[in-house]
Amino acid sequence: MSWTDLAQSGRILVVDDAMENVQILHGALQDEHEVLFALDGPRALELAATARPDLVLLDAAMPGMDGYAVLRALRENPDTSDLPVIFVTALRRPEDETRALEAGAADFIGKPVNAAVVRARVRTQLTVKRQADALRALTLTDSLTGVANRRAFSERIESEWRRCAGQGCRWH
C-alpha cells in the first residue's frame, strides 16, 4: 500500500452556515470522497458522533455555535477528540489562523477556496490520520497473534463505562 492509497476515499464532514460554500466544497471533493454536511454547530456534533467522519472542514464564523465552540466540543468528547479539523473560513488575519491552530485545528484554509488546494490539504490530513490509525492499531494488538492486548481491553472497558454512565446504567 502506497502513501497515496492511505488518503483515498474518506468521509468528509463540511460544516458551514452558507449552502453555497458547502456546495463549492462538495464539488471539489465529491469525486474522491463521501461528503456529508451540516449547516450549524449542533448538527455538526451530532453527525461527528454518529457518522464518524475521517475529517471535518469547519467554518469559524457561524451564528449561534461558532467553529471554535464546535472544535472545543469535538476535543472534549473522547469519541471525536482525535478527529482532524481544517478550518475553512473568510477570516484571513494571521491571528485568526493562529487561534484556530492553537485551538487544535490541523490546518487552516482561507476563503474563497482554491479547489486544488482543498483537495491537496484534505489528502494530506487523511494520510496523517490513516497513519495514526494504523499506529494506534499496532499498539492495541499483539503482533504475533493479532489478538487485542491489555491496553485495548483497558481502553474498551473505560469507553463502555463512560457510555453506560451516560445512559444511567446500574450495575448489580
C-alpha positions, 0 to 999 in steps of 0.5 A, a space after each residue: 500500500 502506497 502513501 497515496 492509497 492511505 488518503 483515498 476515499 474518506 468521509 468528509 464532514 463540511 460544516 458551514 452556515 452558507 449552502 453555497 460554500 458547502 456546495 463549492 466544497 462538495 464539488 471539489 471533493 465529491 469525486 474522491 470522497 463521501 461528503 456529508 454536511 451540516 449547516 450549524 454547530 449542533 448538527 455538526 456534533 451530532 453527525 461527528 458522533 454518529 457518522 464518524 467522519 475521517 475529517 471535518 472542514 469547519 467554518 469559524 464564523 457561524 451564528 449561534 455555535 461558532 467553529 471554535 465552540 464546535 472544535 472545543 466540543 469535538 476535543 472534549 468528547 473522547 469519541 471525536 477528540 482525535 478527529 482532524 479539523 481544517 478550518 475553512 473560513 473568510 477570516 484571513 488575519 494571521 491571528 485568526 489562523 493562529 487561534 484556530 491552530 492553537 485551538 487544535 485545528 490541523 490546518 487552516 484554509 482561507 476563503 474563497 477556496 482554491 479547489 486544488 488546494 482543498 483537495 491537496 490539504 484534505 489528502 494530506 490530513 487523511 494520510 496523517 490520520 490513516 497513519 495514526 490509525 494504523 499506529 494506534 492499531 499496532 499498539 492495541 494488538 499483539 503482533 504475533 497473534 493479532 489478538 487485542 492486548 491489555 491496553 485495548 481491553 483497558 481502553 474498551 472497558 473505560 469507553 463502555 463505562 463512560 457510555 453506560 454512565 451516560 445512559 444511567 446504567 446500574 450495575 448489580 
